[in-house]
């Protein structure tokens, strides 16, 4: 895994979209804040992520689903 801002934004956009706990959750608030400066392509999905972004996505989802986020 290496630092790439675009990979991080894509991975976190998807992770926050898939793992938030509802409209009043902290993850949903982060997703809204991310949406202020990042507009993903309509075709963005887990399958279109780069290998680096996929690792970031998997780690983010694991943290959010375990409650450590």
C-alpha positions as CSV (number, residue, x, y, z in Angstrom):
1,X,0.0,0.0,0.0
2,X,1.3,3.4,-0.9
3,X,0.1,7.0,-0.5
4,X,-2.1,8.2,-3.5
5,X,-4.7,10.9,-2.7
6,X,-7.0,9.8,-5.6
7,X,-6.9,6.1,-4.4
8,X,-7.7,7.3,-0.8
9,X,-10.6,9.4,-1.9
10,X,-12.1,6.6,-4.1
11,X,-11.6,3.9,-1.5
12,X,-13.0,6.0,1.4
13,X,-16.0,7.2,-0.7
14,X,-17.0,3.6,-1.3
15,X,-16.2,2.4,2.2
16,X,-18.2,5.2,3.8
17,X,-21.1,4.6,1.3
18,X,-21.2,0.9,2.1
19,X,-20.4,0.9,5.8
20,X,-22.1,4.0,7.4
21,X,-24.6,3.4,10.2
22,X,-27.4,5.6,8.9
23,X,-28.0,9.3,8.3
24,X,-26.9,10.4,11.8
25,X,-23.8,8.3,12.0
26,X,-20.2,9.7,12.1
27,X,-19.4,7.8,8.9
28,X,-22.3,9.5,7.1
29,X,-21.1,12.9,8.2
30,X,-17.6,12.0,6.8
31,X,-19.2,10.9,3.5
32,X,-21.0,14.2,3.2
33,X,-17.8,16.2,3.9
34,X,-15.9,14.1,1.4
35,X,-18.6,14.8,-1.2
36,X,-17.9,18.5,-0.9
37,X,-14.5,18.1,-2.7
38,X,-14.6,14.7,-4.4
39,X,-17.0,13.8,-7.2
40,X,-16.5,10.2,-8.2
41,X,-17.1,8.9,-11.7
42,X,-20.5,7.3,-12.1
43,X,-18.8,4.0,-13.0
44,X,-16.9,3.9,-9.6
45,X,-17.3,0.6,-7.9
46,X,-15.3,-1.8,-5.8
47,X,-14.4,-3.7,-9.1
48,X,-13.0,-0.6,-10.7
49,X,-10.6,0.3,-7.8
50,X,-6.9,0.0,-8.4
51,X,-5.1,-2.6,-6.3
52,X,-3.8,0.0,-3.9
53,X,-7.3,1.5,-3.5
54,X,-8.8,-1.9,-2.9
55,X,-6.4,-2.5,0.0
56,X,-7.3,0.9,1.5
57,X,-11.0,0.1,1.0
58,X,-10.8,-3.3,2.7
59,X,-8.9,-1.8,5.6
60,X,-11.4,1.1,6.0
61,X,-14.4,-1.3,5.9
62,X,-12.8,-3.6,8.4
63,X,-12.2,-0.7,10.8
64,X,-15.7,0.8,10.3
65,X,-17.5,-2.5,10.8
66,X,-15.5,-3.3,13.9
67,X,-16.4,0.0,15.4
68,X,-12.9,1.3,15.6
69,X,-13.4,4.2,13.1
